[in-house]
Amino acid sequence: MEALIPFFLNTLTLISILLVVSMGLAIIFGLMNVINLAHGEFITIGAFTLVAVQAAGGSFWLALIVAPVVGYCFGLALEKLLIARVYTNPLHAILVTWGLSLIIQQSLVLIFGASPQRVSGPFSGAVDIFGVGYPAYRLFLIGFALAVFLATIILFKKTRFGLDLRASIQSREMASVMGVDADGINAKAFALGAALASLAGVLLAPLTAVTAYMGINYLARSFFVVLVGGAGSVGGVAAGSTIIGGLETILSYQIPATVAQALVLVVAIVILRFRPTGILPA
């Protein structure tokens, strides 16, 4: 029992991280069909927002509010200036977002330096669970990720914005005829995906060293989560996160973490070979 509780909670922690990290990509790539290679950098922007807020004397909770706003505004500006011009050309979208990721990385290095930054979480110490201590912050992360996931589902299923977005995805021309501002919806959706990625960056920062390149570690994982779960399906993100996060945690207990990640990606490729539309397609 003492060994199973940390294992189970570690699995839930990684699944929760992937859930929040991939939610933004599920919107940008899964729903909007934009291959955004700068998704990892939006995560990094969120993490560095926490660095800046705490350096200025602010708290983790303040950064948790500020980071999504920064990500949303940054994503909205980029969509208007660059992304809106490449929706119809996937190759151009890849090149633009790849170049954007390099620019963001180097800009962060120039502003904050190349050295890893350390931040503090809102909780310290551990919570006793059946006689086993587990970090309080990780438990908070699990609960908060679930709340974000449920809020995102409600946004897409129960609000006018979600209805308009789904309508414009299914038929942009028909949605426009019905009075939907497709361009405005796309801009808001891209900005929302960037905001969720920045929120994920704040949650990740206390668990790792913050560097300008930290987002790269989650880019491939995010794409595989969305593809395995089912591109275009918000619910599929939960399935993809569970498969990718669960397998990686199990394998990491037996083999080195880098080898475990590589094997998980191989498993994901095999799944896509037999289920090209994912576990829960839209």
SEDRENGU-454345 format. One line per 2 residues: number of its first residue (from 0); for each residue z, x, y of N, C-alpha, C. Coordinates in nm, 3 decimals. Atoms other than C-alpha are relative to their C-alpha. Last residue first. Example, Ala and Ser with C-alpha at 12.3 -4.5 7.8 and 13.67 -1.06 7.14 Angstrom:
<dovos>
1 = -0.006 -0.082 -0.119 0.714 1.367 -0.106 0.073 -0.077 0.109; 0.000 0.089 -0.119 0.780 1.230 -0.450 0.000 0.090 0.120
</dovos>
This chain:
<dovos>
281 = -0.008 0.109 -0.099 -3.273 -1.491 1.418 -0.075 -0.121 -0.048; 0.107 0.003 -0.100 -3.236 -1.275 1.107 0.014 -0.120 0.092
279 = -0.005 0.131 -0.064 -2.895 -1.245 0.938 -0.108 -0.008 0.108; -0.086 0.086 0.082 -2.916 -0.957 0.688 0.002 -0.144 0.054
277 = -0.145 -0.014 -0.011 -3.211 -0.787 0.855 0.076 -0.100 -0.085; -0.048 0.082 -0.111 -3.574 -0.885 0.914 0.151 0.006 0.015
275 = 0.053 -0.048 -0.130 -3.710 -0.599 0.702 0.051 -0.079 0.120; -0.029 0.110 -0.092 -3.477 -0.686 0.410 -0.049 0.039 0.141
273 = 0.002 0.124 0.078 -3.596 -0.473 0.115 0.029 -0.123 0.086; 0.119 -0.001 0.086 -3.696 -0.164 0.312 -0.012 -0.132 -0.075
271 = 0.114 0.047 -0.080 -3.441 -0.248 0.581 -0.129 -0.003 -0.081; -0.019 0.144 -0.026 -3.162 -0.217 0.325 -0.119 -0.057 0.076
269 = 0.026 0.069 0.127 -3.300 0.120 0.209 0.013 -0.151 0.018; 0.145 -0.002 0.018 -3.312 0.243 0.570 -0.039 -0.074 -0.128
267 = 0.057 0.097 -0.094 -2.951 0.135 0.622 -0.152 -0.008 -0.015; -0.026 0.133 0.056 -2.846 0.321 0.307 -0.061 -0.107 0.090
265 = 0.090 0.012 0.115 -3.012 0.636 0.443 0.016 -0.138 -0.063; 0.133 0.026 -0.054 -2.834 0.585 0.776 -0.104 -0.014 -0.110
263 = 0.001 0.138 -0.047 -2.504 0.556 0.590 -0.136 -0.037 0.057; 0.016 0.087 0.116 -2.580 0.877 0.405 -0.003 -0.147 0.039
261 = 0.137 -0.015 0.049 -2.633 1.065 0.731 -0.026 -0.093 -0.119; 0.088 0.069 -0.094 -2.310 0.929 0.878 -0.144 0.006 -0.046
259 = -0.020 0.144 0.017 -2.117 1.035 0.567 -0.093 -0.080 0.091; 0.074 0.036 0.121 -2.266 1.385 0.584 0.010 -0.150 -0.025
257 = 0.144 -0.008 -0.033 -2.148 1.416 0.944 -0.087 -0.037 -0.120; 0.043 0.113 -0.082 -1.801 1.285 0.852 -0.149 0.003 0.031
255 = -0.002 -0.026 -0.145 -1.746 1.534 0.569 -0.063 -0.114 0.080; 0.090 -0.108 -0.036 -1.703 1.370 0.223 0.008 0.025 0.150
253 = 0.037 -0.080 0.117 -1.453 1.145 0.046 -0.081 0.124 0.035; -0.122 -0.036 0.073 -1.258 0.964 0.320 -0.030 0.094 -0.117
251 = -0.068 -0.107 -0.075 -1.566 0.971 0.542 0.130 0.044 -0.067; 0.057 -0.130 0.037 -1.755 0.773 0.275 0.072 0.115 0.069
249 = -0.024 -0.027 0.142 -1.528 0.471 0.308 -0.049 0.139 -0.038; -0.142 -0.028 0.017 -1.529 0.485 0.688 0.031 0.035 -0.145
247 = -0.030 -0.130 -0.059 -1.907 0.518 0.709 0.147 0.037 -0.019; 0.050 -0.108 0.086 -1.961 0.234 0.463 0.037 0.137 0.055
245 = -0.075 -0.002 0.124 -1.738 -0.003 0.658 -0.043 0.113 -0.092; -0.135 -0.052 -0.023 -1.883 0.085 0.996 0.082 0.010 -0.127
243 = 0.008 -0.139 -0.045 -2.246 0.044 0.888 0.139 0.061 0.017; 0.064 -0.083 0.102 -2.193 -0.272 0.682 0.002 0.147 0.040
241 = -0.085 -0.004 0.119 -1.939 -0.436 0.913 -0.059 0.091 -0.107; -0.116 -0.085 -0.031 -2.132 -0.345 1.227 0.090 0.014 -0.122
239 = 0.044 -0.139 -0.004 -2.452 -0.489 1.080 0.114 0.095 0.025; 0.035 -0.040 0.136 -2.284 -0.817 0.985 -0.041 0.147 -0.004
237 = -0.125 -0.007 0.077 -2.115 -0.850 1.325 -0.028 0.046 -0.142; -0.068 -0.122 -0.043 -2.440 -0.764 1.505 0.130 0.018 -0.078
235 = 0.039 -0.109 0.088 -2.615 -1.030 1.296 0.065 0.132 0.039; -0.087 0.002 0.116 -2.420 -1.295 1.485 -0.030 0.113 -0.096
233 = -0.128 -0.051 -0.048 -2.604 -1.192 1.801 0.101 0.003 -0.115; -0.113 0.083 0.042 -2.933 -1.237 1.616 0.129 0.063 0.048
231 = 0.010 0.131 -0.063 -3.251 -1.107 1.778 0.113 -0.094 -0.036; 0.039 -0.008 -0.140 -3.281 -0.813 1.542 -0.019 -0.140 0.057
229 = 0.107 0.094 -0.029 -3.098 -0.883 1.218 -0.031 0.000 0.148; -0.057 0.133 -0.018 -2.778 -0.720 1.097 -0.106 -0.106 0.021
227 = -0.055 0.042 0.129 -2.959 -0.416 0.958 0.056 -0.142 0.011; 0.108 0.021 0.096 -3.174 -0.382 1.269 0.051 -0.051 -0.134
225 = 0.081 0.114 -0.042 -2.891 -0.434 1.520 -0.109 -0.031 -0.103; -0.084 0.121 0.007 -2.649 -0.204 1.337 -0.083 -0.123 0.033
223 = -0.010 0.038 0.140 -2.925 0.053 1.283 0.088 -0.124 -0.018; 0.129 0.053 0.045 -3.009 0.060 1.653 0.008 -0.047 -0.145
221 = 0.020 0.131 -0.062 -2.643 0.097 1.748 -0.131 -0.064 -0.047; -0.086 0.098 0.067 -2.586 0.378 1.499 -0.024 -0.140 0.054
219 = 0.062 0.032 0.129 -2.887 0.567 1.637 0.082 -0.104 -0.075; 0.132 0.060 -0.021 -2.749 0.547 1.993 -0.063 -0.043 -0.132
217 = -0.001 0.142 0.034 -2.380 0.600 1.914 -0.137 -0.066 0.013; -0.058 0.022 0.132 -2.356 0.979 1.897 -0.008 -0.146 -0.045
215 = 0.101 -0.030 0.101 -2.597 1.011 2.191 0.052 -0.031 -0.140; 0.072 0.121 0.038 -2.344 0.834 2.413 -0.103 0.022 -0.108
213 = -0.073 0.075 0.101 -2.112 1.136 2.414 -0.076 -0.123 -0.049; 0.088 0.021 0.115 -2.365 1.357 2.594 0.066 -0.087 -0.107
211 = 0.124 0.064 -0.044 -2.215 1.362 2.944 -0.091 -0.036 -0.116; 0.101 -0.095 -0.046 -1.876 1.434 2.793 -0.125 -0.076 0.040
209 = 0.109 0.060 -0.077 -1.558 1.232 2.739 -0.091 0.110 0.051; 0.024 -0.077 -0.121 -1.338 1.371 2.462 -0.123 -0.058 0.071
207 = 0.085 -0.117 0.016 -1.250 1.096 2.217 -0.006 0.079 0.131; 0.002 -0.045 0.139 -1.025 0.799 2.147 -0.076 0.131 -0.018
205 = -0.131 -0.054 0.039 -0.923 0.725 2.508 0.004 0.057 -0.142; -0.044 -0.122 -0.069 -1.293 0.705 2.606 0.136 0.051 -0.043
203 = 0.015 -0.120 0.081 -1.409 0.454 2.346 0.069 0.122 0.060; -0.081 0.015 0.120 -1.277 0.140 2.515 -0.003 0.126 -0.087
201 = -0.141 -0.003 -0.039 -1.414 0.247 2.853 0.089 -0.006 -0.123; -0.034 -0.137 -0.039 -1.752 0.328 2.699 0.144 0.015 0.042
199 = -0.025 -0.075 0.123 -1.765 -0.010 2.526 0.039 0.143 0.031; -0.131 0.045 0.046 -1.732 -0.177 2.866 0.039 0.075 -0.128
197 = -0.098 -0.070 -0.084 -2.024 0.035 2.984 0.142 -0.041 -0.037; -0.003 -0.141 0.042 -2.232 -0.088 2.690 0.103 0.079 0.081
195 = -0.072 -0.005 0.127 -2.136 -0.449 2.767 0.009 0.143 -0.053; -0.142 0.024 -0.028 -2.241 -0.403 3.130 0.083 0.008 -0.127
193 = -0.054 -0.124 -0.056 -2.576 -0.248 3.028 0.149 -0.014 0.028; -0.005 -0.098 0.109 -2.650 -0.547 2.804 0.057 0.131 0.047
191 = -0.114 0.037 0.084 -2.554 -0.780 3.090 0.014 0.096 -0.118; -0.122 -0.044 -0.068 -2.791 -0.594 3.323 0.124 -0.035 -0.082
189 = -0.005 -0.146 0.011 -3.075 -0.637 3.075 0.127 0.054 0.064; -0.028 -0.032 0.140 -2.997 -1.009 3.045 0.009 0.152 -0.020
187 = -0.142 0.025 0.026 -2.972 -1.053 3.423 0.038 0.038 -0.144; -0.078 -0.098 -0.077 -3.311 -0.887 3.480 0.149 -0.016 -0.029
185 = 0.013 -0.131 0.064 -3.472 -1.087 3.199 0.084 0.105 0.071; -0.078 0.004 0.124 -3.334 -1.413 3.339 -0.006 0.134 -0.070
183 = -0.142 -0.009 -0.034 -3.465 -1.331 3.688 0.089 0.001 -0.123; -0.025 -0.135 -0.052 -3.813 -1.258 3.557 0.149 0.019 0.033
181 = 0.000 -0.096 0.110 -3.814 -1.572 3.343 0.031 0.141 0.047; 0.041 -0.124 -0.066 -3.712 -1.802 3.630 0.007 0.113 -0.103
179 = -0.086 -0.116 0.026 -3.697 -2.118 3.418 -0.057 0.122 0.071; -0.081 -0.035 -0.116 -3.861 -2.424 3.574 0.094 0.117 -0.020
177 = -0.119 0.087 -0.003 -4.002 -2.593 3.262 0.097 0.039 0.112; 0.046 0.134 -0.031 -4.342 -2.434 3.323 0.118 -0.097 0.016
175 = 0.034 0.000 -0.142 -4.172 -2.094 3.334 -0.047 -0.138 0.045; -0.126 0.000 -0.074 -4.012 -2.162 2.996 -0.026 -0.005 0.151
173 = -0.055 0.136 0.006 -4.351 -2.258 2.852 0.130 -0.009 0.078; 0.085 0.090 -0.077 -4.507 -1.933 2.972 0.058 -0.141 0.003
171 = -0.019 -0.028 -0.142 -4.220 -1.712 2.851 -0.078 -0.100 0.086; 0.128 0.021 -0.066 -4.220 -1.869 2.507 0.020 0.015 0.150
169 = 0.088 0.072 0.091 -3.949 -1.789 2.252 -0.138 -0.022 0.061; 0.034 -0.090 0.110 -3.783 -1.522 2.467 -0.101 -0.067 -0.094
167 = 0.097 -0.096 -0.051 -3.796 -1.739 2.781 -0.042 0.100 -0.107; 0.127 0.069 -0.026 -3.629 -2.027 2.595 -0.107 0.099 0.045
165 = 0.064 0.028 0.129 -3.358 -1.805 2.449 -0.134 -0.069 0.018; 0.042 -0.127 0.060 -3.280 -1.669 2.795 -0.072 -0.024 -0.133
163 = 0.118 -0.048 -0.071 -3.278 -2.015 2.955 -0.052 0.130 -0.061; 0.111 0.090 0.033 -3.038 -2.149 2.691 -0.129 0.049 0.066
161 = 0.041 -0.027 0.138 -2.810 -1.848 2.724 -0.119 -0.085 -0.041; 0.063 -0.131 0.005 -2.801 -1.882 3.103 -0.051 0.032 -0.140
159 = 0.138 0.017 -0.046 -2.737 -2.255 3.078 -0.074 0.134 -0.004; 0.023 -0.002 -0.145 -2.424 -2.188 2.875 -0.148 -0.016 0.032
157 = -0.057 0.115 -0.070 -2.303 -2.284 2.526 -0.028 -0.004 0.150; 0.016 0.129 0.069 -2.486 -2.068 2.273 0.037 -0.120 0.086
155 = 0.138 0.023 0.042 -2.553 -1.743 2.457 -0.022 -0.138 -0.062; 0.093 -0.015 -0.112 -2.232 -1.727 2.660 -0.142 -0.036 -0.041
153 = -0.012 0.120 -0.082 -2.025 -1.865 2.371 -0.099 0.004 0.116; 0.061 0.110 0.074 -2.156 -1.589 2.145 0.004 -0.129 0.081
151 = 0.145 -0.019 -0.007 -2.074 -1.328 2.410 -0.073 -0.111 -0.074; 0.043 0.038 -0.134 -1.719 -1.461 2.449 -0.152 0.012 0.015
149 = -0.004 0.147 -0.008 -1.668 -1.445 2.072 -0.047 -0.050 0.137; 0.104 0.054 0.088 -1.782 -1.081 2.061 -0.005 -0.153 0.010
147 = 0.129 -0.022 -0.066 -1.570 -0.985 2.361 -0.113 -0.060 -0.081; 0.005 0.092 -0.114 -1.260 -1.143 2.202 -0.133 0.012 0.074
145 = 0.024 0.135 0.054 -1.326 -0.964 1.872 -0.012 -0.101 0.113; 0.139 0.005 0.044 -1.359 -0.633 2.057 -0.035 -0.138 -0.056
143 = 0.084 0.015 -0.119 -1.030 -0.698 2.237 -0.147 -0.010 -0.038; -0.012 0.134 -0.055 -0.843 -0.757 1.912 -0.091 -0.024 0.118
141 = 0.051 0.095 0.100 -0.971 -0.442 1.743 0.004 -0.142 0.055; 0.147 -0.009 0.002 -0.922 -0.233 2.058 -0.059 -0.100 -0.098
139 = 0.051 0.069 -0.118 -0.561 -0.352 2.095 -0.153 -0.002 -0.001; -0.019 0.143 0.027 -0.489 -0.245 1.738 -0.049 -0.084 0.117
137 = 0.105 0.040 0.094 -0.641 0.094 1.814 0.012 -0.147 -0.037; 0.126 0.017 -0.072 -0.423 0.125 2.124 -0.112 -0.045 -0.094
135 = 0.005 0.129 -0.068 -0.104 0.056 1.927 -0.135 -0.022 0.069; 0.009 -0.007 -0.147 -0.161 0.349 1.695 -0.020 -0.137 0.065
133 = 0.143 -0.008 -0.035 -0.052 0.262 1.336 -0.011 -0.005 0.152; 0.029 -0.004 -0.142 0.289 0.320 1.180 -0.149 0.013 0.026
131 = 0.096 -0.105 -0.034 0.333 0.211 0.817 -0.029 -0.007 0.150; -0.058 -0.132 0.021 0.641 0.020 0.703 -0.091 0.116 0.033
129 = -0.046 -0.013 0.139 0.461 -0.308 0.659 0.048 0.141 -0.030; 0.065 0.104 0.079 0.293 -0.260 0.997 0.034 0.022 -0.147
127 = -0.038 -0.003 0.142 0.502 -0.064 1.248 -0.062 -0.120 -0.072; -0.059 0.127 0.040 0.319 -0.029 1.578 0.028 0.005 -0.149
125 = 0.056 0.071 0.114 0.251 0.318 1.712 0.076 -0.130 -0.024; -0.084 0.031 0.114 0.302 0.515 2.030 -0.070 -0.083 -0.105
123 = -0.034 -0.121 0.076 0.117 0.499 2.356 0.089 -0.040 -0.116; -0.115 0.004 0.089 -0.062 0.210 2.521 0.022 0.136 -0.063
121 = -0.108 0.082 -0.059 -0.291 0.179 2.820 0.126 -0.003 -0.084; 0.010 0.142 0.029 -0.515 0.469 2.714 0.117 -0.076 0.059
119 = -0.112 0.059 0.074 -0.528 0.808 2.876 -0.022 -0.149 -0.019; -0.056 0.117 -0.066 -0.831 1.009 2.980 0.113 -0.055 -0.086
117 = -0.100 0.074 0.076 -0.957 1.357 2.895 0.054 -0.116 0.083; -0.102 0.065 -0.081 -1.278 1.509 3.027 0.096 -0.078 -0.091
115 = -0.047 0.131 0.045 -1.489 1.755 2.829 0.113 -0.053 0.089; -0.121 -0.003 0.083 -1.629 2.043 3.036 0.041 -0.142 -0.041
113 = 0.035 0.005 0.142 -1.990 2.013 3.157 0.123 -0.004 -0.091; -0.008 -0.126 0.071 -1.906 1.925 3.516 -0.028 -0.018 -0.148
111 = -0.131 -0.017 0.064 -1.819 1.590 3.673 0.016 0.135 -0.070; -0.110 0.065 -0.072 -2.097 1.541 3.928 0.136 0.038 -0.058
109 = -0.009 -0.052 -0.136 -2.361 1.789 3.807 0.120 -0.057 0.075; -0.043 -0.140 0.008 -2.294 1.709 3.441 0.016 0.059 0.140
107 = -0.143 -0.001 0.032 -2.311 1.337 3.515 0.055 0.141 -0.012; -0.070 0.044 -0.121 -2.647 1.381 3.685 0.150 0.001 -0.022
105 = -0.009 -0.114 -0.091 -2.773 1.584 3.389 0.071 -0.037 0.131; -0.081 -0.108 0.059 -2.692 1.308 3.144 0.019 0.115 0.098
103 = -0.141 0.041 -0.008 -2.826 1.031 3.369 0.091 0.109 -0.054; -0.041 -0.005 -0.141 -3.159 1.212 3.419 0.148 -0.035 0.014
101 = -0.014 -0.141 -0.037 -3.196 1.276 3.045 0.049 0.014 0.145; -0.119 -0.053 0.067 -3.128 0.911 2.963 0.024 0.146 0.037
99 = -0.118 0.049 -0.072 -3.380 0.798 3.224 0.128 0.055 -0.061; -0.012 -0.080 -0.122 -3.649 1.014 3.068 0.123 -0.039 0.081
97 = -0.035 -0.135 0.044 -3.584 0.847 2.734 0.017 0.094 0.119; -0.144 0.000 0.030 -3.578 0.505 2.901 0.046 0.136 -0.052
95 = -0.078 0.021 -0.121 -3.917 0.563 3.066 0.149 0.009 -0.029; 0.008 -0.119 -0.084 -4.081 0.716 2.759 0.088 -0.013 0.124
93 = -0.066 -0.111 0.069 -3.964 0.441 2.525 0.003 0.124 0.089; -0.143 0.028 -0.004 -4.059 0.166 2.772 0.079 0.113 -0.067
91 = -0.047 -0.036 -0.133 -4.402 0.323 2.817 0.151 -0.023 0.013; 0.005 -0.146 -0.009 -4.458 0.307 2.443 0.050 0.048 0.135
89 = -0.116 -0.062 0.066 -4.338 -0.055 2.428 0.002 0.153 0.011; 0.046 -0.124 0.062 -4.596 -0.171 2.688 0.120 0.073 -0.063
87 = 0.117 0.026 0.084 -4.559 -0.535 2.795 -0.052 0.125 -0.069; -0.029 0.097 0.105 -4.206 -0.497 2.925 -0.116 -0.017 -0.098
85 = 0.045 -0.050 0.131 -4.294 -0.177 3.112 0.028 -0.098 -0.113; 0.140 -0.042 -0.003 -4.283 -0.275 3.481 -0.054 0.038 -0.137
83 = 0.084 0.118 -0.018 -3.961 -0.476 3.457 -0.148 0.034 -0.005; 0.018 0.068 0.127 -3.790 -0.165 3.316 -0.094 -0.120 0.012
81 = 0.075 -0.066 0.107 -3.841 0.055 3.621 -0.033 -0.092 -0.118; 0.081 -0.115 -0.042 -3.719 -0.061 3.964 -0.093 0.051 -0.110
79 = 0.091 0.036 -0.110 -3.593 -0.414 3.891 -0.097 0.114 0.032; 0.094 0.100 0.050 -3.448 -0.326 3.552 -0.103 -0.035 0.106
77 = 0.099 -0.068 0.085 -3.294 -0.008 3.689 -0.105 -0.098 -0.053; 0.086 -0.081 -0.086 -3.120 -0.196 3.970 -0.111 0.067 -0.081
75 = 0.084 0.091 -0.077 -2.986 -0.461 3.732 -0.097 0.077 0.088; 0.103 0.055 0.087 -2.862 -0.197 3.487 -0.095 -0.093 0.075
73 = 0.092 -0.109 0.031 -2.676 -0.009 3.762 -0.116 -0.051 -0.086; 0.075 -0.031 -0.122 -2.521 -0.330 3.893 -0.104 0.110 -0.026
71 = 0.086 0.113 -0.033 -2.419 -0.444 3.544 -0.088 0.031 0.122; 0.111 0.006 0.095 -2.288 -0.103 3.440 -0.098 -0.111 0.032
69 = 0.087 -0.116 -0.026 -2.080 -0.070 3.756 -0.121 -0.003 -0.091; 0.066 0.029 -0.128 -1.944 -0.423 3.709 -0.095 0.112 0.037
67 = 0.109 0.096 0.023 -1.874 -0.353 3.341 -0.075 -0.037 0.127; 0.111 -0.058 0.078 -1.686 -0.034 3.444 -0.111 -0.101 -0.031
65 = 0.100 -0.066 -0.085 -1.475 -0.192 3.721 -0.121 0.044 -0.081; 0.068 0.098 -0.084 -1.281 -0.441 3.508 -0.116 0.063 0.076
63 = 0.054 0.098 0.092 -1.179 -0.208 3.224 -0.073 -0.112 0.075; 0.129 -0.052 0.048 -1.139 0.064 3.488 -0.066 -0.100 -0.094
61 = 0.094 0.008 -0.112 -0.867 -0.144 3.656 -0.138 0.046 -0.044; 0.037 0.140 -0.017 -0.695 -0.193 3.322 -0.096 -0.020 0.116
59 = 0.098 0.036 0.102 -0.701 0.180 3.250 -0.049 -0.142 0.022; -0.046 0.020 0.136 -0.516 0.241 3.575 -0.117 -0.027 -0.095
57 = 0.007 0.135 0.055 -0.610 0.385 3.911 0.042 -0.004 -0.146; -0.131 0.061 0.007 -0.489 0.709 4.065 0.002 -0.140 -0.055
55 = -0.035 0.054 -0.131 -0.826 0.836 4.184 0.135 -0.069 0.002; -0.012 -0.114 -0.091 -0.860 1.057 3.876 0.039 -0.044 0.140
53 = -0.130 -0.063 0.024 -0.783 0.748 3.667 0.019 0.124 0.088; -0.107 0.092 -0.042 -1.071 0.557 3.826 0.137 0.065 -0.019
51 = -0.006 0.004 -0.146 -1.313 0.851 3.799 0.114 -0.088 0.049; -0.039 -0.132 -0.049 -1.242 0.918 3.431 0.019 -0.004 0.151
49 = -0.143 -0.012 0.027 -1.257 0.544 3.353 0.052 0.135 0.050; -0.064 0.089 -0.097 -1.596 0.526 3.524 0.151 0.003 -0.017
47 = -0.024 -0.078 -0.122 -1.689 0.831 3.319 0.053 -0.086 0.114; -0.107 -0.097 0.026 -1.642 0.630 2.999 0.032 0.081 0.125
45 = -0.127 0.071 0.009 -1.847 0.339 3.132 0.116 0.094 -0.020; -0.034 0.042 -0.137 -2.129 0.570 3.239 0.133 -0.074 0.001
43 = -0.057 -0.115 -0.069 -2.123 0.726 2.891 0.040 -0.033 0.143; -0.133 -0.020 0.058 -2.178 0.387 2.729 0.070 0.114 0.072
41 = -0.080 0.106 -0.062 -2.468 0.329 2.970 0.143 0.003 -0.055; -0.044 -0.048 -0.132 -2.594 0.669 2.857 0.075 -0.108 0.077
39 = -0.117 -0.087 0.014 -2.604 0.557 2.495 0.053 0.048 0.133; -0.116 0.084 0.029 -2.838 0.271 2.585 0.128 0.085 -0.012
37 = -0.108 -0.037 -0.093 -3.083 0.512 2.749 0.126 -0.082 -0.027; -0.058 -0.126 0.045 -3.323 0.496 2.454 0.109 0.051 0.095
35 = -0.073 -0.067 -0.107 -3.387 0.129 2.533 0.069 0.126 -0.052; -0.059 -0.116 0.068 -3.654 -0.013 2.304 0.063 0.088 0.107
33 = 0.018 -0.122 -0.079 -3.710 -0.346 2.480 0.071 0.115 -0.071; 0.101 -0.085 0.062 -3.757 -0.643 2.246 -0.036 0.121 0.086
31 = 0.105 -0.022 -0.099 -3.565 -0.881 2.477 -0.112 0.090 -0.052; 0.047 0.124 -0.061 -3.344 -1.034 2.207 -0.119 0.021 0.093
29 = 0.015 0.108 0.096 -3.282 -0.748 1.965 -0.059 -0.127 0.060; 0.101 -0.027 0.103 -3.353 -0.464 2.206 -0.023 -0.121 -0.090
27 = 0.113 -0.072 -0.058 -3.175 -0.550 2.530 -0.112 0.019 -0.101; 0.063 0.078 -0.107 -2.943 -0.821 2.396 -0.128 0.068 0.047
25 = 0.051 0.122 0.063 -2.858 -0.660 2.063 -0.070 -0.088 0.103; 0.132 -0.031 0.053 -2.829 -0.331 2.252 -0.062 -0.121 -0.068
23 = 0.094 -0.016 -0.111 -2.544 -0.470 2.458 -0.140 0.027 -0.047; 0.024 0.131 -0.058 -2.368 -0.596 2.146 -0.099 0.007 0.116
21 = 0.132 0.054 0.039 -2.413 -0.263 1.969 -0.032 -0.133 0.065; 0.107 -0.093 -0.038 -2.131 -0.074 2.143 -0.137 -0.063 -0.024
19 = 0.013 0.003 -0.146 -1.896 -0.374 2.121 -0.115 0.088 0.046; 0.029 0.137 -0.043 -1.950 -0.426 1.748 -0.023 -0.006 0.151
17 = 0.144 0.023 0.017 -1.974 -0.054 1.673 -0.039 -0.140 0.048; 0.071 -0.087 -0.094 -1.626 -0.001 1.818 -0.150 -0.026 -0.007
15 = -0.019 0.056 -0.134 -1.489 -0.303 1.632 -0.073 0.082 0.105; 0.083 0.121 -0.009 -1.636 -0.183 1.301 0.008 -0.060 0.140
13 = 0.139 -0.045 -0.014 -1.484 0.160 1.362 -0.094 -0.119 0.009; 0.017 -0.067 -0.129 -1.141 0.008 1.429 -0.145 0.043 0.020
11 = 0.012 0.102 -0.105 -1.164 -0.236 1.138 -0.023 0.063 0.137; 0.129 0.067 0.020 -1.230 0.052 0.898 -0.023 -0.105 0.108
9 = 0.101 -0.095 -0.048 -0.940 0.249 1.042 -0.140 -0.059 -0.015; -0.001 0.006 -0.146 -0.724 -0.062 0.994 -0.099 0.099 0.062
7 = 0.054 0.129 -0.044 -0.819 -0.094 0.628 -0.010 -0.008 0.151; 0.142 0.004 0.034 -0.767 0.276 0.559 -0.064 -0.129 0.050
5 = 0.077 -0.081 -0.096 -0.438 0.282 0.749 -0.150 -0.002 -0.028; -0.012 0.058 -0.134 -0.312 -0.018 0.540 -0.073 0.086 0.105
3 = 0.101 0.102 -0.023 -0.446 0.107 0.205 0.003 -0.055 0.143; 0.130 -0.062 -0.023 -0.253 0.434 0.197 -0.106 -0.104 0.037
1 = -0.009 -0.086 -0.118 0.090 0.278 0.244 -0.132 0.067 0.032; 0.000 0.083 -0.121 0.000 0.000 0.000 0.000 0.087 0.127
</dovos>
